[in-house]
């Protein structure tokens, strides 16, 4: 997703749009409660934001 946003921005220079993207990514186990996976991804996203712009963290 981040690479796609950067590509779109590069194809339209001078449009006055600046995008930075941070994300938390996790994997949902077969028998896992979705709320636990969402909590992991959420914590990973906050780690990414605290670590700086344009980061992806695994949770």
N, C-alpha and C positions, 0 to 999 in steps of 0.2 A: 504494500500500500504506500509506504513512504517513497519508494523508488518511483511509483506511478505519479505521485504528486510532484516530485522533483522534476520528472520528465515533462509533465504538463506545464510547469512553471518555466522550464528552459525553452519550450516551444513558443511561449508568449512573453518575451522579455519586454520590460518597460510598462507592463500593465498595472504596476503598483501593488502587486499582490505578493506578500511574503508568507510562506508556510513553513512551519516546523511541526514535526510529528514525533510523539513519544507513545509507546505502547507497552502494555503488559500482555504476555502471551502464556497460555497454559494448555495442558492437555486434559481432557475429561476421560477418566477411567470408566470402564464398562459399567460397573456397579456403584459408581460414585454419585453422591448427591450433587446436583448442579450448583447449589448455593456454595458449596465448598470450593468448587472450581472457579466460580465467579469471584469469590473472596481472594483466592490465590492470584488470579489475573489482576484484580484491583490493586492488591499490594504490590505486584510487580510493576504496574503502571505508575504508581506513586514513586517507587524506587527509580524508575526511568526518568520521571520528571525532576526528581531531586538531583540526579546524576548529571543533568544537562539536557540540552535540546538534541533532537534527532537520535533518540535511543530506543531500543527495544530490550526489554528484560523478560527473562523466563521466570515463571512462577510455579 
